[in-house]
């Protein structure tokens, strides 16, 4: 059971480390930009004007939708 929690912590740490710099120019994002990127999952780098869009699957880990009853 601890293996899953360790994997989750490791995955979350990797996800947070991705948000610290622009993937295009490598410019360090400010703490405020990091917060905006983690909430909105989209941000424009002020250094190179590259559009950073995080493609995170929110449905992963949720139960599948129930079929509509008609």
C-alpha positions in Angstrom: 0.0 0.0 0.0 2.9 2.4 0.6 4.2 1.7 -2.9 1.2 3.4 -4.4 1.5 6.5 -2.2 5.2 6.7 -3.0 4.4 6.5 -6.7 1.8 9.2 -6.4 4.1 11.5 -4.5 6.8 10.9 -7.1 4.4 11.6 -10.0 3.1 14.8 -8.3 6.7 16.0 -7.7 7.5 15.4 -11.4 4.4 17.3 -12.5 5.3 20.2 -10.3 8.9 20.3 -11.6 7.6 20.6 -15.2 5.9 23.9 -14.3 9.1 25.7 -13.1 10.5 26.6 -16.6 9.2 27.4 -20.1 9.6 24.2 -22.2 10.5 26.4 -25.2 13.1 28.9 -23.9 13.9 27.5 -20.5 13.1 30.8 -18.8 12.2 30.3 -15.1 8.5 31.0 -14.4 7.7 33.2 -11.4 5.8 31.6 -8.5 2.7 33.4 -9.6 3.0 32.1 -13.1 3.5 28.6 -11.7 0.3 28.9 -9.7 -1.7 30.1 -12.7 -0.3 27.3 -14.8 -1.2 24.7 -12.2 -4.8 26.1 -12.0 -5.6 27.1 -15.6 -3.2 24.6 -17.3 -2.4 27.3 -19.9 0.0 30.2 -19.8 2.0 32.4 -22.2 5.7 32.7 -21.4 6.5 36.4 -21.0 10.0 35.8 -22.3 9.4 34.1 -25.7 5.6 34.4 -25.9 5.3 30.6 -26.2 1.9 29.2 -25.3 2.3 26.6 -22.6 -0.6 24.2 -22.4 -0.7 21.3 -20.0 -2.6 18.3 -21.3 -3.7 16.5 -18.1 -6.4 13.9 -18.2 -8.7 14.8 -15.3 -10.9 11.7 -15.8 -8.1 9.3 -14.9 -8.9 7.7 -11.6 -12.6 8.5 -11.7 -15.3 6.0 -12.3 -16.7 5.8 -15.8 -19.9 7.8 -16.5 -23.1 5.9 -15.9 -25.3 5.3 -19.0 -28.3 7.5 -19.3 -31.6 5.8 -18.4 -34.3 6.5 -20.8 
